[in-house]
Amino acid sequence: MSKVKKITEQDYRLGRKIQKIRKVKGLTQEQLAEKIKVSTTFIGYVETGYRRPNLKMIYKIARALDAKVKDIFPF
């Protein structure tokens, strides 16, 4: 039986903030994924809170969005 990951409020809010910045910058999930060399599925999981990116990945996402990490935090 597979274990279902519980989405935390922080993960959800982080994902939504990344999604908001991505949309303001006019990027699709596919374009963002290509820029940081990850799958579109990964970006989708991050944006919905199912995956929590580590700090290195947050830096990559911020750079790809032409944003600062502080723009992503606080959310």
CORCOR-V817565 format. One record per residue. RES is the residue in one small letter. SS is DSSP state (H for helix, E for strand, C for the rest). OMEGA is omega as a letter, one per 30 degrees, with the letter a starting at -180 (999 if undefined). Layout:
RES/SS/OMEGA
RES/SS/OMEGA
This chain:
m/C/a
s/C/a
k/C/a
v/C/l
k/C/l
k/C/l
i/C/l
t/C/l
e/H/a
q/H/l
d/H/l
y/H/a
r/H/l
l/H/l
g/H/l
r/H/l
k/H/l
i/H/l
q/H/a
k/H/l
i/H/l
r/H/a
k/H/l
v/H/l
k/C/l
g/C/l
l/C/l
t/C/l
q/H/a
e/H/a
q/H/l
l/H/l
a/H/l
e/H/a
k/H/a
i/H/l
k/C/l
v/C/l
s/C/l
t/H/l
t/H/l
f/H/l
i/H/l
g/H/l
y/H/l
v/H/a
e/H/l
t/H/l
g/C/l
y/C/l
r/C/l
r/C/a
p/C/l
n/C/a
l/H/l
k/H/l
m/H/l
i/H/l
y/H/l
k/H/l
i/H/a
a/H/a
r/H/a
a/H/l
l/C/a
d/C/a
a/C/l
k/C/l
v/H/a
k/H/l
d/H/l
i/H/l
f/C/f
p/C/a
f/C/999
